[in-house]
Amino acid sequence: MCRRAGFAGFAALAALAGVAAYAQQGAPAGPNANTLDQLARTAGVQKCAQAATAVSPFMTGFGAEHGALLMAHPVAPDAAMFGATIERTTEHGPSLVSAWFAPTPRGNCDVGYDLIDVWPKACQDVAREVFNHAVPLVGVGRSIGVLALGPTHHVYLIGTPAGCVSIRKEVLYP
């Protein structure tokens, strides 16, 4: 279940950086996919494992082929934030999810993620066809459009010569 190609070199680099890294390559996952939960528990994370279980199917793509890499504190993984990077492949193509989980003084775990997709069409078309239920906001600057899906859930659209990059950013406070 571990990703082998290039992992040894990455693990050595991660050790030098003081980060514990854990990887898992998944075949198509079922509706109860818990890749992030498994990686978190392997890393010694307990407090945020339930949050990882709750969001894992969404982040891994509800049955999509995926691979995941988790980075946790090497000494106190259960007391610190951990991050996860997921490559998932769906009918649309590959996506990258960058997520973070942080234990809180409230006794639960805050979660945030960025879901990055590349579209072979103009950002106006992506906004109209994919995010048609979103509310346009003022852009970050001149080149990046922003759509609001909720108060802590936005989509950023960046035009490229080949199409559009969308970045869905959400912060969850259970």
KAURCOR-V534409 format. One record per backbone hydrogen bond with DSSP energy under -0.5 kcal/mol. NH is the residue of the N-H (numbers start at 1). CO is the residue of the C=O. E is the energy in kcal/mol with one decimal. If there is no record, write none. Layout:
BEGIN
nh:NH co:CO e:E
nh:NH co:CO e:E
END
This chain:
BEGIN
nh:7 co:4 e:-1.7
nh:8 co:4 e:-0.7
nh:10 co:6 e:-1.8
nh:11 co:7 e:-3.3
nh:12 co:8 e:-2.1
nh:13 co:9 e:-2.0
nh:14 co:10 e:-3.0
nh:15 co:11 e:-2.5
nh:16 co:12 e:-2.0
nh:17 co:13 e:-1.7
nh:18 co:14 e:-0.5
nh:18 co:15 e:-1.0
nh:19 co:14 e:-2.8
nh:20 co:72 e:-2.7
nh:21 co:19 e:-0.5
nh:22 co:70 e:-2.5
nh:24 co:68 e:-2.8
nh:25 co:1 e:-2.7
nh:26 co:24 e:-0.5
nh:26 co:66 e:-3.3
nh:29 co:64 e:-0.8
nh:33 co:30 e:-1.6
nh:38 co:34 e:-2.6
nh:39 co:35 e:-2.5
nh:40 co:36 e:-2.7
nh:41 co:37 e:-2.6
nh:42 co:38 e:-2.1
nh:43 co:39 e:-1.8
nh:44 co:40 e:-0.5
nh:44 co:41 e:-1.0
nh:45 co:40 e:-2.8
nh:49 co:46 e:-1.0
nh:50 co:46 e:-0.6
nh:52 co:48 e:-2.3
nh:53 co:49 e:-2.4
nh:54 co:50 e:-2.1
nh:55 co:51 e:-1.9
nh:56 co:52 e:-1.7
nh:57 co:53 e:-0.6
nh:59 co:55 e:-2.6
nh:60 co:56 e:-2.7
nh:61 co:57 e:-1.0
nh:62 co:57 e:-3.0
nh:65 co:89 e:-1.0
nh:66 co:26 e:-1.2
nh:67 co:87 e:-2.2
nh:68 co:24 e:-3.4
nh:69 co:85 e:-2.5
nh:70 co:22 e:-3.6
nh:71 co:83 e:-3.1
nh:72 co:20 e:-2.9
nh:74 co:18 e:-0.7
nh:79 co:76 e:-1.4
nh:80 co:76 e:-0.5
nh:82 co:101 e:-2.3
nh:83 co:71 e:-2.5
nh:84 co:99 e:-2.6
nh:85 co:69 e:-2.9
nh:86 co:97 e:-2.9
nh:87 co:67 e:-2.5
nh:88 co:86 e:-0.6
nh:88 co:95 e:-2.2
nh:89 co:65 e:-2.8
nh:90 co:88 e:-0.5
nh:90 co:93 e:-2.1
nh:93 co:90 e:-0.8
nh:95 co:88 e:-2.6
nh:96 co:116 e:-2.0
nh:97 co:86 e:-2.8
nh:98 co:114 e:-2.7
nh:99 co:84 e:-3.2
nh:99 co:97 e:-0.5
nh:100 co:112 e:-2.6
nh:101 co:82 e:-2.6
nh:102 co:110 e:-2.8
nh:104 co:108 e:-2.5
nh:107 co:104 e:-1.8
nh:110 co:102 e:-2.6
nh:111 co:172 e:-2.2
nh:112 co:100 e:-2.2
nh:113 co:170 e:-2.3
nh:114 co:98 e:-2.3
nh:115 co:168 e:-2.6
nh:116 co:96 e:-3.4
nh:116 co:114 e:-0.6
nh:117 co:115 e:-0.5
nh:117 co:166 e:-2.4
nh:119 co:164 e:-3.7
nh:126 co:122 e:-2.0
nh:127 co:123 e:-2.9
nh:128 co:124 e:-2.1
nh:129 co:125 e:-3.1
nh:130 co:126 e:-2.5
nh:131 co:126 e:-1.5
nh:134 co:131 e:-1.9
nh:135 co:148 e:-2.4
nh:136 co:134 e:-0.5
nh:137 co:146 e:-3.0
nh:140 co:144 e:-1.2
nh:141 co:144 e:-0.5
nh:145 co:143 e:-0.6
nh:145 co:157 e:-2.3
nh:146 co:137 e:-0.6
nh:147 co:155 e:-2.7
nh:148 co:135 e:-3.4
nh:149 co:147 e:-0.6
nh:149 co:153 e:-3.0
nh:150 co:153 e:-1.5
nh:153 co:150 e:-1.4
nh:154 co:169 e:-2.6
nh:155 co:147 e:-2.8
nh:156 co:167 e:-2.4
nh:157 co:145 e:-2.5
nh:158 co:165 e:-2.7
nh:159 co:143 e:-0.7
nh:159 co:157 e:-0.5
nh:160 co:163 e:-2.6
nh:163 co:160 e:-1.1
nh:164 co:119 e:-2.4
nh:165 co:158 e:-2.5
nh:166 co:117 e:-2.5
nh:167 co:156 e:-2.4
nh:168 co:115 e:-2.8
nh:169 co:154 e:-3.1
nh:169 co:167 e:-0.6
nh:170 co:113 e:-2.1
nh:171 co:152 e:-2.3
nh:172 co:111 e:-4.0
nh:174 co:109 e:-0.5
END
